[in-house]
Amino acid sequence: MAVFKGKSVVKMGVVEGEALVTKDLVAFWGGADWETGEIVEVGHDARGKIVADKILVFPIGKGGGGETFGYYYLGRSGKAPKAIVCNRSLGQTVAGALLIGTPMVYGFQEDVTAEIESGDWVRVDTENGQVEVLKKG
């Protein structure tokens, strides 16, 4: 089991789930289908993957002011991730996560996109800013 220490956006308890990892930046405005939760950005390494009910692991958000609204629409349709784990925070992504109540931990010393694989079981502890990873079998 690997454990990574980061920072919590806000203390929201603990959530567990299957990881969806991308090494590409994630755009919630224009890069994700709000009704399905699918990443639709052309050329994205996670294109066709669904973020809903996953622990979304990525480097940092992508985009401008529309990101907050894009994430809000994703959450409003019930297709937002269970939690967000990212190397660095983008203000618009943080705002979107806060707006719909998505747990978020960021700011790790390690590159979590290199350490966690899609399909790993991940436990996100926002009380302690900690992410635990159980490797897939």
PATOR-931423 format. One record per residue (C-alpha): residue in three letters; x, y, z. Coordinates in pm, 1 decimal, padded with zeros to 6 digits. Layout:
guvex: ALA px: X py: Y pz: Z .
...
% end
This chain:
guvex: MET px: 00000.0 py: 00000.0 pz: 00000.0 .
guvex: ALA px: 00132.5 py: 00342.6 pz: -00096.3 .
guvex: VAL px: 00044.2 py: 00655.8 pz: 00101.5 .
guvex: PHE px: 00075.8 py: 01011.7 pz: -00030.7 .
guvex: LYS px: 00047.3 py: 01326.4 pz: 00179.2 .
guvex: GLY px: -00102.4 py: 01638.5 pz: 00027.2 .
guvex: LYS px: -00337.1 py: 01921.3 pz: 00117.3 .
guvex: SER px: -00713.8 py: 01911.1 pz: 00144.7 .
guvex: VAL px: -00928.3 py: 02177.5 pz: -00012.0 .
guvex: VAL px: -01175.2 py: 02133.1 pz: 00273.9 .
guvex: LYS px: -01229.0 py: 01859.9 pz: 00531.7 .
guvex: MET px: -01503.9 py: 01638.5 pz: 00392.2 .
guvex: GLY px: -01429.5 py: 01299.9 pz: 00546.6 .
guvex: VAL px: -01307.6 py: 00991.7 pz: 00364.7 .
guvex: VAL px: -01412.7 py: 00852.7 pz: 00027.8 .
guvex: GLU px: -01294.0 py: 00538.3 pz: -00149.4 .
guvex: GLY px: -01319.1 py: 00417.6 pz: -00504.2 .
guvex: GLU px: -01154.4 py: 00303.6 pz: -00822.5 .
guvex: ALA px: -00894.6 py: 00537.1 pz: -00973.7 .
guvex: LEU px: -00914.4 py: 00683.9 pz: -01320.5 .
guvex: VAL px: -00570.0 py: 00826.3 pz: -01394.7 .
guvex: THR px: -00465.8 py: 01057.2 pz: -01676.2 .
guvex: LYS px: -00133.2 py: 01227.2 pz: -01735.7 .
guvex: ASP px: -00310.2 py: 01494.5 pz: -01943.4 .
guvex: LEU px: -00461.0 py: 01810.4 pz: -01797.9 .
guvex: VAL px: -00838.0 py: 01786.2 pz: -01754.0 .
guvex: ALA px: -01077.2 py: 02046.6 pz: -01896.3 .
guvex: PHE px: -01426.3 py: 02035.1 pz: -01749.2 .
guvex: TRP px: -01544.7 py: 02310.2 pz: -01985.2 .
guvex: GLY px: -01540.4 py: 02159.3 pz: -02333.9 .
guvex: GLY px: -01329.8 py: 01856.6 pz: -02245.6 .
guvex: ALA px: -01596.9 py: 01657.0 pz: -02062.6 .
guvex: ASP px: -01954.4 py: 01570.7 pz: -02155.0 .
guvex: TRP px: -02163.6 py: 01699.1 pz: -01863.2 .
guvex: GLU px: -02450.1 py: 01458.1 pz: -01923.3 .
guvex: THR px: -02244.7 py: 01137.9 pz: -01943.5 .
guvex: GLY px: -01925.9 py: 01218.7 pz: -01750.3 .
guvex: GLU px: -01717.8 py: 01111.1 pz: -02050.6 .
guvex: ILE px: -01389.1 py: 01280.1 pz: -02136.1 .
guvex: VAL px: -01443.9 py: 01395.7 pz: -02494.0 .
guvex: GLU px: -01140.6 py: 01613.0 pz: -02565.7 .
guvex: VAL px: -00976.7 py: 01511.3 pz: -02892.1 .
guvex: GLY px: -00627.3 py: 01369.2 pz: -02835.2 .
guvex: HIS px: -00673.0 py: 01328.8 pz: -02457.8 .
guvex: ASP px: -00520.3 py: 01008.1 pz: -02319.4 .
guvex: ALA px: -00842.2 py: 00937.2 pz: -02127.5 .
guvex: ARG px: -01080.5 py: 01015.4 pz: -02414.7 .
guvex: GLY px: -01385.0 py: 00789.7 pz: -02390.3 .
guvex: LYS px: -01337.9 py: 00721.9 pz: -02017.2 .
guvex: ILE px: -01611.4 py: 00808.1 pz: -01768.3 .
guvex: VAL px: -01517.6 py: 01016.8 pz: -01460.6 .
guvex: ALA px: -01845.3 py: 00952.2 pz: -01274.7 .
guvex: ASP px: -01804.2 py: 00747.0 pz: -00955.3 .
guvex: LYS px: -01423.3 py: 00735.7 pz: -00996.7 .
guvex: ILE px: -01139.0 py: 00889.8 pz: -00803.0 .
guvex: LEU px: -01006.6 py: 01118.5 pz: -01076.9 .
guvex: VAL px: -00626.4 py: 01149.1 pz: -01064.1 .
guvex: PHE px: -00464.3 py: 01408.7 pz: -01290.4 .
guvex: PRO px: -00183.3 py: 01665.7 pz: -01296.1 .
guvex: ILE px: -00389.2 py: 01988.6 pz: -01283.1 .
guvex: GLY px: -00705.4 py: 02135.6 pz: -01431.9 .
guvex: LYS px: -00702.1 py: 02305.7 pz: -01769.4 .
guvex: GLY px: -00882.2 py: 02609.7 pz: -01889.2 .
guvex: GLY px: -01013.1 py: 02942.4 pz: -01777.3 .
guvex: GLY px: -01313.7 py: 03082.8 pz: -01599.0 .
guvex: GLY px: -01551.8 py: 02830.9 pz: -01753.3 .
guvex: GLU px: -01390.1 py: 02543.9 pz: -01563.1 .
guvex: THR px: -01589.5 py: 02612.3 pz: -01247.3 .
guvex: PHE px: -01915.9 py: 02609.8 pz: -01440.6 .
guvex: GLY px: -01816.2 py: 02301.5 pz: -01639.2 .
guvex: TYR px: -01751.4 py: 02113.3 pz: -01318.0 .
guvex: TYR px: -02075.6 py: 02244.4 pz: -01169.1 .
guvex: TYR px: -02274.8 py: 02111.8 pz: -01465.9 .
guvex: LEU px: -02096.7 py: 01776.3 pz: -01437.7 .
guvex: GLY px: -02196.6 py: 01758.8 pz: -01071.6 .
guvex: ARG px: -02551.1 py: 01877.5 pz: -01135.1 .
guvex: SER px: -02604.5 py: 01587.2 pz: -01374.8 .
guvex: GLY px: -02467.7 py: 01340.7 pz: -01116.5 .
guvex: LYS px: -02162.1 py: 01258.1 pz: -01328.9 .
guvex: ALA px: -01883.4 py: 01416.4 pz: -01121.1 .
guvex: PRO px: -01600.2 py: 01207.6 pz: -00978.3 .
guvex: LYS px: -01622.2 py: 01075.1 pz: -00620.4 .
guvex: ALA px: -01303.6 py: 01269.8 pz: -00545.2 .
guvex: ILE px: -01027.8 py: 01463.6 pz: -00717.1 .
guvex: VAL px: -00658.1 py: 01391.1 pz: -00658.5 .
guvex: CYS px: -00415.2 py: 01615.0 pz: -00844.0 .
guvex: ASN px: -00053.9 py: 01721.8 pz: -00831.9 .
guvex: ARG px: -00131.8 py: 02093.7 pz: -00831.6 .
guvex: SER px: -00446.6 py: 02292.4 pz: -00778.7 .
guvex: LEU px: -00610.5 py: 02526.9 pz: -01024.7 .
guvex: GLY px: -00838.7 py: 02783.6 pz: -00863.8 .
guvex: GLN px: -01124.5 py: 02711.0 pz: -01102.3 .
guvex: THR px: -01110.3 py: 02336.4 pz: -01030.0 .
guvex: VAL px: -01101.6 py: 02403.9 pz: -00655.8 .
guvex: ALA px: -01402.9 py: 02634.2 pz: -00687.8 .
guvex: GLY px: -01596.6 py: 02371.0 pz: -00884.2 .
guvex: ALA px: -01514.1 py: 02101.8 pz: -00629.7 .
guvex: LEU px: -01625.1 py: 02327.0 pz: -00344.6 .
guvex: LEU px: -01942.6 py: 02427.5 pz: -00526.3 .
guvex: ILE px: -02071.2 py: 02072.5 pz: -00559.1 .
guvex: GLY px: -01897.0 py: 01916.9 pz: -00258.0 .
guvex: THR px: -01636.2 py: 01694.5 pz: -00422.0 .
guvex: PRO px: -01350.5 py: 01589.8 pz: -00190.9 .
guvex: MET px: -01016.5 py: 01710.5 pz: -00328.7 .
guvex: VAL px: -00655.4 py: 01652.5 pz: -00221.7 .
guvex: TYR px: -00360.8 py: 01809.0 pz: -00405.9 .
guvex: GLY px: -00003.1 py: 01931.4 pz: -00362.7 .
guvex: PHE px: 00194.7 py: 01609.4 pz: -00330.4 .
guvex: GLN px: 00574.4 py: 01584.9 pz: -00334.7 .
guvex: GLU px: 00539.1 py: 01285.3 pz: -00565.8 .
guvex: ASP px: 00382.3 py: 01283.4 pz: -00909.9 .
guvex: VAL px: 00066.2 py: 01091.3 pz: -00821.5 .
guvex: THR px: -00012.0 py: 01033.5 pz: -01190.2 .
guvex: ALA px: 00306.9 py: 00825.2 pz: -01210.6 .
guvex: GLU px: 00241.7 py: 00637.7 pz: -00885.3 .
guvex: ILE px: -00129.4 py: 00553.0 pz: -00917.0 .
guvex: GLU px: -00275.4 py: 00346.9 pz: -01203.6 .
guvex: SER px: -00628.3 py: 00335.8 pz: -01339.7 .
guvex: GLY px: -00809.4 py: 00052.7 pz: -01164.6 .
guvex: ASP px: -00621.2 py: 00091.6 pz: -00833.6 .
guvex: TRP px: -00842.7 py: 00120.8 pz: -00525.3 .
guvex: VAL px: -00787.4 py: 00463.2 pz: -00367.8 .
guvex: ARG px: -00885.1 py: 00598.8 pz: -00025.9 .
guvex: VAL px: -00897.1 py: 00979.3 pz: -00008.0 .
guvex: ASP px: -00883.3 py: 01114.2 pz: 00347.8 .
guvex: THR px: -00959.3 py: 01486.0 pz: 00335.7 .
guvex: GLU px: -00937.5 py: 01515.3 pz: 00713.3 .
guvex: ASN px: -00561.9 py: 01447.5 pz: 00695.3 .
guvex: GLY px: -00483.8 py: 01535.7 pz: 00332.4 .
guvex: GLN px: -00382.3 py: 01178.7 pz: 00268.3 .
guvex: VAL px: -00429.8 py: 00936.7 pz: -00021.1 .
guvex: GLU px: -00383.6 py: 00563.5 pz: 00026.6 .
guvex: VAL px: -00350.9 py: 00334.5 pz: -00273.6 .
guvex: LEU px: -00412.9 py: -00037.9 pz: -00288.4 .
guvex: LYS px: -00273.5 py: -00170.3 pz: -00613.2 .
guvex: LYS px: -00509.9 py: -00358.0 pz: -00837.9 .
guvex: GLY px: -00474.1 py: -00734.1 pz: -00818.7 .
% end
